[in-house]
Amino acid sequence: MDGITQKTYDAYLEKKGLPQQDVFLIASAERDEIYRMEFWNAVKGDTLRPGEDLCVFDLAVNSGPHRALQIWNQAGASRAGLSDVVKQVCALRLSFLQELRTWQYFGAGWSKRVSACRAAASKMATPTSPQATAPATAAAGAILMILAAVIHFLQSGPHGPVLALVITGLILLVLCLFLSKPGAAAVPPALVLNPAEKLKDLLAQRDAINAQIVEFETELKSSIEEMTGLLGKIHSQGEINS
């Protein structure tokens, strides 16, 4: 049931001091705890890289932790490149399954499972480029350059400081609205095989979003500080001219 055999479930219930029952009656919380304790922790999933952890974990659920670690080491383990490990683990896993006598009965399903695992792991293993932050940074720099040129031009006029202050405020408003606009960065779909993996993927997305927010806040704070310095110079220049 979801990769949990009756023997594994019996051992779990005995350890918990609970009465034995059919594995098809297993609760989702019990299943997830078995996933973590008997498979994820057994292959030290927390120490594996993104994508690599999914490959080894899914292999452990399907063929046992010992077999998963054996294939992982054959694939190069942490010594090899991440994408290479993902491809090798899946290739060696499929080769192992094809040698089993039950391949003629379950081969189609196993092939589909390994293919789906490889596709999901490859996406997890591919680093995402900061596509949303680069345009925002470039636009902010261009606006600051235009603002500095306008202020320099207006300083020579009788109403220069006032006009410069108004224009500065308007440009800062536009800049804030631009930086606060939600980006269209694509988020890889959560191609996971169980609730524990789905939770891990969502937490990773949350951390990435929080990091992006901090980066935007830092850029905006820097821009405001620069504008404040320019306004201070304008004010001082006005006092000197008066």
N, C-alpha and C positions, 0 to 999 in steps of 0.2 A: 504494500500500500504506500504509494508515493516514495518508493525506494526503501521502505522499512519492511524487513522480513518478520515473520511471526517469531522466529528465534530471538531476534534483536529486541522486539517489543516485549517478549516474555522476560528477558533479562532486565530490561528497564523497569517493568512493573515489579519484579521481585526486589530490585534495588530500592524502589520507592516504598515497598511494603504494601503494595496494592494488589487486589485480586486479579488473576489472569483473565484475559478476554481476547476475543478475535481481533487481529490486527486491523481488520476493516472497520473497527469501531474506534480506532485511535483518534484522539482529539488533536486539533491543529497545534495547540500549545505543546502537547506531548511530542508530536512529530518534530516541531522546530527545536525542542530541547535535545532530542536525539540527534538531529542534524548537527547541532553545535557540539555537543559533548562527544559523540561517537565518530563524527566524520570531520567537521570543520577544525576542531581542536586537535584531532588526531593527525591532521596534515599541517598543523600550525598555519591555518589560513590567514590569521592576522599579520603574519610576517611576509606573506606572498604579495607580489605586485598585482595591480589591477589587470584583470583578464587572466593572468596566470592563476590567481586564486580561484576564479570560477572554473577553469579547466580542471584543476587538481581536485577541487571540492566535488564537482559533478562526477568525476571519475571515481572518487572515493565512495560516493553514494551508490554508484552503479556496480563497481567491481571490488570495493573494499579499500580502506586506507593504505594497507601494505602494498597492494598493486599500484595504487595511485602514486605513492612516493617512489616506487621502483621505476615507473614510466617517467615520472618527472625528472629523476636523476639521469635516466637514459637520454632525456631530451636536453640535458645540459644544466638543469636546475637554475639557480640564481647566477651561475657563471656565464650563461648565454644571454643574448639579447632578448628582450621581452617578446617581440613579435615572433622571433624564431622559436622560442619556448612554446608559445601558444600553438603554432603550426605543428611542431614536432610532437607535443603531447597528444594532440588530436590524431595525428597520423599514426603514432605508435599505438594509441588506444584502439583505433579502428583495425589495425593489423592484428592486434591481440584478439579482438572480438571475432575476426574472420577465421581464426584458427579454432574457435570453439565448435564443438559438435552441434550445438544448438543454433549455430548461425543460420542454418537453412530455415529455421522457424522464426527467429527473432531478428534476423539480419536487417530487414527493411526498416524496422523501428529503430534499431540501434544506429544504423547509418544516418537516419533523420535526426536522431538525438545528438550524435557527435557533430553533424553539420551545423545544427542550430547552436550548439555550444561554442563551436569555433567562430561562427559569425558574431555572436554576442561578445565573446572574449576579445576578438580582434577590435571591436569598437571600443571596448573598455581600455584596451592597451594602446589605442591611438591617442596621443596627446592632442588636445584642442587648442587652437591658436586664439589669442585674444583679439578676435575680429571686432568686437564691439567697442573696445577701449581705444584702439588706434585711431579710428575716425574722429572720435570725440576729442582726443588729445590734439590732433592736427587742427581741428576746427577751433578749439579754444586758443591755440597759439596764433592762428590767423586773426581771430577777433582781437586779441591783445595787441598785435602789431598795428592793426587798423586804428584801434583806440589810441595808441601812443602817437600815431601820426596826426590824428585829428586834434588831440590835445596840444601838440606842438604847434600846429597851424593856428589854433584859436588863441594862443597866448599873446599874440601880437595885437589882437583887437581890443577895443574898450570893454566889451562885454564877454571877453574870452573866458575868464574863469567860470562865470555863471553858465554859459553854453556848454563848456566842457563838463561841468558837473551834471547837467541834465543828460547829455549824451552818454556820459559814463554810466549813469543810473539805468538808462534804457538798454545799453549794451550788456550790462551785468544781468538785467532781468532776462534778456534773450538767452544769455549764456546759461543761467540757472535752469530755464525751461528746457533748453537743449540737452543739458546733462542729466536732467531728471526724467527725460523721455525713455520709456522702456526700450531696450535694445532688441534686435531681432535675432540674437544669437541662438543658433539651433542647439537643442538639447537632445543628446542621443536617447532613443527610446529605451525604457527599462526592460531589456530582454532578459528576464531572470526566470529561474526555475522554481523558486519558493519564496515565501514571505520574508525570510531572513535576508536573502539577497536583495529583494526589492527594498527593504528598509535601508540596507547599506547603500544602495544606489541613490535613494532619496536623500540620505544624509550627506553623501558626497556632493550632490547637486546643491544642497543648501549651503555647504561650506564654500563652494565655488561662487555662488551668488553673493554671499556675505563678503568674500574677498573682493569681488568686483565693486560692491557698494563702498567698501573702505577705500578702494583706489579712486573712485569717483569723488568721494568726500575729500581726499587728499588733494586732488587736482583742483577742486573748487576752492578749497581753503587757500591754496597757493595763489590762485587767480585773484581772490578777494584781497589777500595781503598785498599783492602787487598793485591793485587798483587803489587800495588805501594809501600806499606810498606815493602814487602819482597824484592823488587828491591832496595829500599833504604838501607836495611840492607846488601844486597849483595855488593852494591857499597862501603858502609862504610868498610866492612870486607876486600874488595880488597885494599882499600887505606891503611888500617892498615898493611896488609901482605906485601905491597910494601915498 
